Amino acid sequence: MSEEKTTSQSFLSEVTTWVWLIALGLLAIVVVIFILTPALDFLPNWLYWSLLAVIVLVAVLKINRWIQLNEDFQPSQTNDDLALMKTTRSEVEGKLTVIEGSIPSEMNGVFYVVYPVGSVNSEGLPMPLSSEAGLLDYNEEYNTPLMNGDGMTLSVTFDGSNEPILETSLVKPPCYFADFNTRQQAQDQEEDETEKGSLWLNKFYNLGISRMGTLGARNLLNTAVTPVKFGDDPSFLLATYDVGRPFIMDPKSKRLTSPLGEMTDWKSNMPSGLDNIFG
């Protein structure tokens, strides 16, 4: 039997055991409530059952949160799995080393790619299970889909040598700065309670594959960078996102210069009444 199959069966068996324990725990809660029923006889019938439902719901939510924070319930992953999902938000620059063979001397040019690296509240991927406040402080951004994250542009420059140059740069459209300055750390560092409340009101949240807030939706620009050239004009890159306006990017600095087109040139799919000021 393979190691993966054994691990899977072990995990499934453990989950089954805990499901039974949780079921028994909920049954115990219900029994305790019924024991206390004589003390609650003065309550109307509808209020009693409503109170019972709330207590059971709170218990289920607490147990669910405990399961999320318990490492025993997390599926095991190989080092290869972790390597595929691990990214950093730190920008780097350096030279690559050829492990075997050599790079053809006539190979010249730049390879570009962009990939998601988590939110302004993280240091990259994967998202941590709990926040810095402690294990019991569940990270609300944990389990966010990988494609929901700021884009990081990576370039590899080939100049005919055996030491191609690698550079990474975080993509920062206007909405990035709004997100960064209303992030959780900014709220924690703000001493003025009024200002802290304003930051909380305007912060962004991960909602599935989108990141949204009262200011609108983030344009994460993490889908692709596409080289563009018209005639004899200088070439440029287009930083793109499946659900956002493309931005023109300088190929050398990898910094954004301007959005492509006016806001009125694009049709928004945002719900009516929720303006997207970033596009």
Phi, psi and omega in degrees: 000135184289159179297323181296319182291320179297316179298319180296315180294321179297317180295317180297319179297319180294320179296317179301317179300314182290330177297318178295317179298319179294318179299317178295323178296317178294321178298320179296321179298315181297318179299317179299319180297318180293328176296325181277358183307317180304327180284348182248017182297335183287346181280144173300153184303317182294324180289324179298311182292328176295318178296319178299316181296320180295317180297315179295319180297316178298319179297317180297317180296320179295317179294320178298318178296320179296320178297318181297327183270351183271117183297337180296339182264358179275131180298141181289147181227144177279168177298327178294320177300312183296322181295323181291332185255003184262126176222165177233151177269357179284133178279136184230160176212136180180185180249142178271150179252129177283119183280323183216140179076205180210160179270130179306134183296337180275359179279111178226145180139184183232132175260131180239145173208154177229147182210156181282146182227031177083184185264178179293346179269358183242173174254011182138205179241149001282161176294138179293149181293321180230160181278177182293344183290343179141168185299325184281352178267092186295134179282114184294345180264359177296145181072013173295138177306143185302326185285354177268094180183157177301148179278143173240120179273132177241131177236142174237116183262122177258124182237019180092350179266178178265019179228072177299146184264128179252134177220143174235149181212128179288131180281126187231083172287172181307322183293337177300317184290326174295318179294314183297321185275357174242010182295169184301319181296323178295323178294318182295328183275344181283127182269329180286120185295324179294315179293323178298318179295323178294320178296318179297320183295326186258007182291163180257151181231147173280121178234090184067235181270003180246156174236118189225163176200188181294340179275351181125199182259146176288140171259093193283340176049051182239015184271309182196155168244123187244123177289139182225139176210131178243113177056231181268001180292153178300143179284158178210172178251150171251117174274123189236161178214142185302327185233040180207166180287133178293155176236145175281132182238137176288126184296331184275308182277340184060029175258147179286141179251319180193157175286161178269107179085169177276164177302325182289346179280351184238145179262124182275142174259012179292148178302147179299138182092347177248096183288143175249100187282350184262330181079000000 
